[in-house]
Amino acid sequence: MISVKSLFALLLVTGVVPIGISAQDCYANATETDTESRLILSSPDQLSAFDGCTTIIGDILIDKNFAGSIVLNGVTNFTGTIASYGYAVTTVVDAIEMPDALYINRLGLHNARMVRRLSLPRVERMAAMWLYQPAGDSSFDLGALKDISLIYMSGPGTNVSFPSLETITNDFTLVTDLLSPSDDRAPIDVHLPALREVEGLNIKGPIRSLLTPNVEAIGSGGMWVEARYEDLPGVLLPSLARLGARVSLSGHIKRVDLGGMQETNASITIKAESPVEINSALQNAGDIDLSGELQAVNFDDISHATEMSINSTTLSQCPPSLVEVYRELNRPREAEFCDSNSLQLAGDNPWADYVSPIPNPGPTPTPTQTPSWTPTPTPSPVMSPGPVLSTGALAGIIVVIAVLGSAAIAAFWIRRYRKKIPGEKTAGDVPAGRDLPPHVNFDDAPPPPYSRDPQK
C-alpha cells in the first residue's frame, strides 16, 4: 500500500499537485503552488503532466525553442495566460488545441508568428486575446465565444470570424497591413454577425467584407475603419442605436449605413477614396465632416448639427433637410456639393444675402483724466405756501421796516460826524500806545483751514 508521503512525492515528480482533495485542479508549475504559478514550455512532452486535469491555475509561457503543438484534452478552465515567453518571436507553434475548454483567461500570441491552427471550439468567455494570424492556410476556431473584454489581431490572414461573439467590453482591433500593399497579402473578410455591443471597433487594411448587422451600441472607443487597396462594399450598421465617440471611415468604401440612430453628440468623419453612398436616420448630430466622391448623402431626417463640412468631387443627391441645415450653418454659402435637382427641391436659399457681422475689436479705451473738484451747488429752498396775510398786517410790517431804516441812517451820520473831531477817542478804538499797522501782508496771513501746516 502506497503511503500519503509516497503519493505526494509521485505527484511532485509528475509535475502536478492537487488542490485540496481534488485531483482535477492543477497548478501550472508543481513548485509554485499559487495563482502566479507558471510553466516555461520548451517541449510538448511537458504537457503530459496535465493529463486528467480539468482546471489549470497559472500561466503557460512558450519558450522560443518550443517546436510542435500544444494539446490539452479534458481541460475546461484555464485561469491564467498562454503566451509567448519574453520578446522572442516564436515561429514553430503548429497548433493550439483545447477541445473541451469553456473559459480561458488570456491568449498572448501576437509574437507567435506561426500558430497556423487555433482550435478552441467550446470557449464561451475570455478576458483578452492578442493574436497574429499568418498568411496562407491558417485556421482559427473560436466559434462559441460570446463574451470577451479585448481582442487585438494582426497579420495578413484572410479570415476573421467570431460567429457567436455578442459583447466586447473594451476594444476590437484588427490591423492586417501596417506598411504597404504586397502581392502575397490577399484581402480579408471580417465577420461579426452576432456582435451587439463593443466599446471600440478599429479595423485597418485590405478589407474585402465587413459583417456587423446587429451592432446596437458603440462606446467611448468609437469606430475607425481604414479600407486600403481594396474596395470594401460597405460599412453597414443597420441596427446602430447608440454612438459614444467618433466614427471615422476612410479609404475605398462604397456604402455607409449608420442605421436607425437618431441622435448623437459624436462626430462623424468620412473621407472616401471611392464613390460612396451615405445613409443615416440622424435628426440631431454633432460635427459632420464628409469629403470625397459623394454620390449620395442621404440624411433625410436631419434637423440640427453642431457643425457641417461637406466637400464632394462630384455633384451629390441631397435631401432638402440636409440642404437647409447646411445653409443655416454655413450662411451665406450654398450647398454646392448637391446637384441642381436637389437644390431646386430645397427652394431658395434664405441666407443668400446674409452678411457676416464684422467682429467687434473691443471697446475703445477712454483717456485717463485728472480728477477735479466741482462744488456741489446748494439747492435753493423751496418755499412751501403758507397762510395769506391780511391787508392790515402787511401795512403794519411796512411801517416797522420804514422806522428801522430811518433809525439806521441817523446812527450812521452821527458816528461819522464824531470821527471828524480831532483827539477824541471812543470806546472800542485801538488802546493807547498802539498804532494800526500801515498794511496787511497776505504772505503772513494763516493758510486756509484745509491746507494749514500743523508744524507752523
C-alpha positions in Angstrom: 0.0 0.0 0.0 1.4 3.4 -1.0 1.7 5.9 1.8 0.4 9.5 1.5 4.0 10.8 1.6 4.9 8.4 -1.3 1.8 9.5 -3.3 2.7 13.2 -2.8 6.3 12.5 -3.9 5.0 10.7 -7.0 2.7 13.7 -7.9 5.6 16.1 -7.4 7.7 14.1 -9.8 4.9 14.2 -12.5 4.7 18.0 -12.1 1.0 18.0 -10.9 0.0 19.0 -7.4 -3.7 18.6 -6.4 -5.5 21.4 -4.7 -7.3 20.3 -1.6 -8.7 16.8 -2.2 -9.5 17.4 -5.9 -7.0 15.9 -8.4 -8.7 17.7 -11.3 -7.4 21.2 -10.3 -3.7 21.6 -11.1 -1.1 24.3 -10.9 0.9 25.2 -14.0 4.1 24.6 -12.1 4.3 22.0 -9.3 6.8 24.0 -7.4 4.8 27.2 -7.4 1.5 26.5 -5.7 -0.2 29.9 -6.0 -2.1 31.9 -8.6 1.2 33.2 -10.1 2.4 29.7 -10.9 3.9 29.5 -14.4 5.4 26.9 -16.6 8.1 27.7 -19.2 7.1 25.3 -22.0 10.0 24.2 -24.2 8.8 20.8 -25.2 5.3 19.2 -25.9 6.3 16.4 -23.6 5.9 18.7 -20.5 2.1 18.8 -21.2 1.6 15.2 -20.2 1.7 16.5 -16.6 -1.8 17.9 -17.1 -3.4 14.6 -18.1 -6.6 14.3 -16.1 -6.7 17.9 -15.1 -9.9 19.9 -15.7 -8.6 23.3 -14.3 -5.1 24.7 -14.7 -4.1 27.6 -12.4 -1.3 29.8 -13.6 0.4 30.6 -16.9 2.0 28.6 -19.7 4.7 30.6 -21.4 6.0 29.3 -24.7 9.8 29.3 -25.0 11.5 30.4 -28.2 12.9 26.9 -28.6 9.5 25.2 -28.5 8.5 23.1 -31.6 5.3 21.3 -32.1 1.7 21.7 -30.9 0.0 22.4 -27.6 -2.8 20.0 -26.9 -4.7 20.0 -23.6 -7.5 17.5 -23.7 -10.1 17.5 -20.9 -9.1 21.0 -19.6 -12.3 23.1 -19.2 -11.0 26.0 -17.2 -7.7 27.9 -17.7 -7.3 30.7 -15.2 -4.0 32.2 -16.5 -2.4 33.1 -19.8 -1.0 31.1 -22.7 1.6 33.4 -24.2 5.0 33.8 -25.9 7.8 34.0 -23.4 9.6 37.3 -23.4 10.0 39.2 -26.7 11.3 36.4 -28.8 9.3 35.6 -31.9 8.2 32.0 -31.8 8.0 30.6 -35.3 7.2 26.9 -34.9 4.0 26.6 -32.9 1.9 24.4 -35.3 -1.3 24.4 -33.3 -3.0 25.1 -30.0 -5.9 22.7 -29.3 -8.2 22.8 -26.3 -11.3 21.0 -27.5 -13.0 20.9 -24.0 -12.2 24.4 -22.7 -15.1 26.6 -21.7 -13.1 29.5 -20.2 -9.6 30.8 -20.9 -8.4 34.0 -19.2 -5.9 35.3 -21.8 -4.1 34.4 -25.0 -1.0 36.4 -25.8 0.1 35.0 -29.2 0.8 38.2 -31.1 4.5 37.2 -31.2 3.8 33.6 -32.2 4.1 34.1 -36.0 3.4 30.5 -37.0 0.3 29.5 -35.0 -1.4 28.1 -38.0 -4.3 26.5 -36.2 -6.1 27.6 -33.1 -8.9 25.3 -32.0 -11.0 26.5 -29.1 -14.4 25.4 -30.3 -16.2 25.5 -27.0 -14.7 28.5 -25.3 -17.5 30.9 -24.4 -15.7 33.5 -22.2 -12.3 35.1 -22.3 -10.7 38.2 -20.7 -8.4 39.1 -23.6 -6.6 37.8 -26.7 -3.7 39.1 -28.7 -3.2 37.0 -31.9 -1.1 37.2 -35.0 -2.7 35.4 -37.9 -0.2 34.4 -40.6 -0.9 34.3 -44.3 -1.8 31.2 -46.2 -3.7 28.2 -44.9 -4.4 29.2 -41.3 -7.5 28.3 -39.2 -8.7 30.0 -36.1 -11.8 28.3 -34.5 -13.5 30.4 -31.8 -17.0 29.7 -32.9 -18.6 29.5 -29.4 -17.0 32.7 -28.0 -19.7 35.1 -26.7 -18.1 37.5 -24.2 -14.6 39.0 -24.1 -13.0 42.2 -22.9 -10.4 42.8 -25.6 -9.3 41.5 -29.0 -6.2 42.6 -30.8 -5.3 40.8 -34.1 -2.7 41.5 -36.6 -1.1 39.8 -39.6 -2.1 39.1 -43.2 -4.6 36.3 -42.5 -7.6 36.2 -44.8 -10.5 35.3 -42.4 -11.5 36.7 -39.0 -14.7 35.2 -37.8 -16.4 35.2 -34.4 -19.9 33.9 -35.3 -21.2 33.9 -31.7 -19.5 36.9 -30.2 -22.1 39.3 -28.7 -20.2 41.6 -26.3 -16.7 43.2 -26.3 -16.5 45.3 -23.2 -13.3 47.0 -24.4 -11.9 47.3 -28.0 -11.8 45.1 -31.0 -8.7 46.0 -33.1 -7.7 44.4 -36.4 -4.6 45.6 -38.2 -4.0 43.4 -41.3 -1.4 45.6 -43.1 1.0 48.1 -41.4 3.2 49.2 -44.3 2.3 48.9 -47.9 0.4 46.6 -50.3 2.0 43.3 -51.1 1.4 40.7 -53.7 1.0 37.8 -51.2 -1.4 39.6 -49.0 -5.0 38.8 -50.0 -7.9 40.9 -48.8 -9.5 39.9 -45.6 -13.1 39.0 -44.6 -14.3 40.2 -41.1 -17.5 38.5 -39.9 -19.1 39.6 -36.6 -22.7 38.6 -37.2 -23.8 38.3 -33.6 -22.0 41.3 -32.1 -24.3 43.7 -30.3 -22.1 45.9 -28.1 -18.5 47.0 -28.4 -16.6 49.7 -26.7 -14.4 50.5 -29.7 -14.2 49.0 -33.2 -10.9 49.6 -35.2 -10.1 47.9 -38.5 -7.3 48.7 -40.9 -6.1 47.0 -44.1 -7.3 45.5 -47.3 -10.8 44.6 -46.2 -13.0 42.6 -48.7 -16.0 42.4 -46.4 -17.2 43.6 -43.0 -20.3 42.0 -41.5 -21.8 43.8 -38.5 -25.6 43.6 -38.9 -26.6 43.5 -35.2 -24.3 46.1 -33.6 -26.5 48.3 -31.5 -24.0 50.2 -29.4 -20.5 51.6 -29.9 -19.0 53.1 -26.8 -16.3 55.6 -25.9 -13.7 53.9 -28.2 -15.7 54.9 -31.3 -15.3 53.3 -34.7 -12.3 53.6 -37.0 -12.2 51.9 -40.4 -9.5 52.4 -42.9 -10.0 50.4 -46.1 -6.8 50.0 -48.0 -6.0 48.7 -51.5 -9.4 47.0 -51.9 -13.0 48.2 -52.4 -15.0 47.5 -49.3 -18.6 47.0 -50.3 -19.9 48.7 -47.2 -19.7 49.7 -43.5 -23.2 48.7 -42.7 -24.6 49.3 -39.2 -28.4 48.9 -39.7 -29.1 48.2 -36.0 -26.9 51.0 -34.6 -28.8 53.0 -31.9 -26.1 54.5 -29.7 -22.7 56.0 -30.5 -20.5 57.2 -27.7 -17.5 58.5 -29.7 -16.3 59.5 -33.1 -16.9 57.5 -36.3 -14.0 57.8 -38.7 -14.3 56.0 -42.1 -11.7 56.4 -44.8 -10.4 54.7 -47.9 -12.2 52.6 -50.5 -15.7 52.3 -49.1 -18.7 52.1 -51.4 -21.5 52.4 -48.9 -22.1 53.6 -45.4 -25.2 52.9 -43.4 -25.5 54.4 -39.9 -28.8 52.7 -39.2 -31.7 54.0 -37.2 -29.6 56.1 -34.7 -31.5 59.4 -34.3 -29.2 61.4 -32.0 -25.5 61.6 -31.1 -23.0 64.2 -30.0 -20.2 62.2 -31.5 -18.5 63.5 -34.7 -18.9 61.6 -38.0 -16.0 61.8 -40.4 -16.0 60.1 -43.8 -13.1 60.5 -46.3 -14.0 58.5 -49.3 -11.5 57.4 -52.0 -14.1 55.6 -54.0 -17.6 56.6 -55.0 -19.7 56.3 -51.8 -23.4 56.4 -50.8 -24.1 57.5 -47.2 -27.4 56.8 -45.4 -28.4 57.9 -41.9 -31.6 58.5 -39.9 -29.9 61.1 -37.7 -32.0 64.0 -36.6 -29.6 65.7 -34.1 -25.9 65.3 -34.8 -22.6 66.6 -33.6 -19.9 67.5 -36.1 -20.3 66.1 -39.6 -17.3 66.1 -42.0 -17.7 64.4 -45.4 -15.3 64.5 -48.3 -14.5 62.6 -51.5 -16.7 61.3 -54.3 -20.0 61.5 -52.6 -22.6 60.1 -54.9 -25.5 60.4 -52.4 -25.7 62.0 -48.9 -29.0 60.7 -47.5 -29.5 62.4 -44.2 -33.3 62.6 -44.8 -34.3 63.4 -41.2 -31.5 65.8 -40.2 -32.7 68.9 -38.4 -29.7 70.0 -36.3 -25.9 69.6 -36.3 -23.2 71.4 -34.4 -21.0 71.8 -37.5 -21.3 70.6 -41.1 -18.5 70.5 -43.7 -19.2 68.7 -46.9 -16.8 68.7 -49.9 -17.6 66.4 -52.9 -15.6 65.9 -56.1 -18.9 65.2 -57.8 -22.5 66.5 -57.5 -24.4 64.6 -54.9 -28.0 63.7 -54.4 -29.2 65.5 -51.2 -32.5 65.6 -49.4 -34.0 69.1 -48.7 -33.4 68.7 -44.9 -29.7 68.4 -45.4 -29.6 71.4 -47.7 -31.4 73.5 -45.2 -29.2 72.6 -42.2 -26.1 73.1 -44.3 -27.2 76.6 -45.4 -28.0 77.7 -41.9 -24.7 76.5 -40.5 -22.6 77.9 -43.4 -24.5 81.0 -44.3 -24.5 82.6 -46.9 -22.8 79.7 -48.7 -24.8 77.4 -50.9 -24.8 73.6 -50.7 -22.8 73.4 -53.9 -22.0 69.8 -53.5 -25.7 69.0 -54.2 -26.9 68.6 -57.8 -29.3 71.1 -59.3 -32.4 68.9 -58.8 -31.7 68.7 -55.0 -31.2 72.4 -54.7 -34.4 73.1 -56.6 -36.4 70.8 -54.3 -34.9 72.6 -51.3 -36.1 76.0 -52.6 -34.3 79.4 -52.5 -31.5 80.0 -50.0 -32.9 82.3 -47.3 -29.4 83.2 -46.3 -28.1 84.2 -49.7 -28.0 87.9 -48.8 -26.7 87.3 -45.3 -23.7 89.4 -44.3 -21.4 88.1 -41.6 -21.1 90.6 -38.8 -17.8 92.3 -38.5 -16.1 91.1 -35.4 -16.1 93.7 -32.6 -12.4 94.6 -31.9 -13.4 95.6 -28.4 -14.3 98.9 -26.6 -12.1 102.0 -27.3 -10.1 102.8 -24.2 -11.2 106.0 -22.5 -8.4 108.6 -21.9 -7.4 109.0 -18.3 -8.5 112.3 -16.9 -7.1 114.2 -13.9 -10.0 114.3 -11.3 -11.2 117.8 -10.5 -13.3 119.0 -7.6 -16.5 120.8 -8.5 -18.5 122.3 -5.6 -21.9 120.9 -5.4 -24.4 123.7 -5.7 -26.7 124.2 -2.7 -30.2 123.8 -3.8 -32.4 126.8 -3.3 -35.0 126.3 -0.7 -38.4 125.7 -2.0 -40.9 127.8 -0.1 -44.0 126.0 0.7 -47.1 128.1 0.5 -48.4 129.4 3.9 -51.4 131.2 5.1 -52.1 134.5 3.2 -51.7 137.7 5.5 -54.4 140.3 5.7 -54.1 143.8 4.3 -53.8 145.4 7.8 -50.9 143.0 8.8 -49.0 143.8 5.6 -49.3 147.6 6.3 -48.0 147.2 9.8 -44.9 145.3 8.6 -44.1 148.0 6.1 -44.3 150.8 8.8 -42.0 148.9 11.1 -39.4 148.4 8.3 -39.5 152.1 7.4 -38.9 153.2 11.0 -36.0 150.8 11.5 -34.4 152.0 8.2 -34.6 155.7 9.3 -33.0 154.9 12.6 -30.1 153.1 11.0 -29.4 156.0 8.6 -29.4 158.5 11.5 -27.0 156.5 13.6 -24.6 156.2 10.6 -24.4 160.0 10.1 -23.9 160.7 13.8 -21.0 158.3 14.1 -19.3 159.8 11.0 -19.6 163.3 12.4 -17.9 162.4 15.7 -14.9 160.8 13.9 -14.1 164.1 12.4 -13.4 165.7 15.9 -9.6 165.7 16.4 -8.1 163.9 19.5 -11.4 162.3 20.5 -11.3 158.6 21.4 -14.2 156.4 21.8 -14.6 153.0 23.5 -13.7 150.2 21.2 -10.9 152.1 19.4 -7.3 150.9 19.5 -5.8 151.1 23.0 -3.4 154.0 23.9 0.2 153.4 22.9 -0.5 151.2 19.9 -0.8 152.1 16.2 -2.6 150.3 13.5 -0.3 148.5 11.0 0.2 150.5 7.8 -0.8 147.5 5.7 -1.6 143.8 5.9 0.9 141.4 4.3 -1.1 138.4 2.9 2.1 136.2 2.9 2.0 136.4 6.7 -1.7 135.5 6.9 -2.5 132.0 8.0 -3.4 129.5 5.3 -7.0 128.3 4.9 -8.0 125.6 7.3 -7.9 122.7 4.6 -4.2 123.4 3.9 -2.7 124.6 7.2 0.7 123.1 8.0 0.3 121.6 11.5 4.0 122.3 12.3 3.8 126.0 11.7 
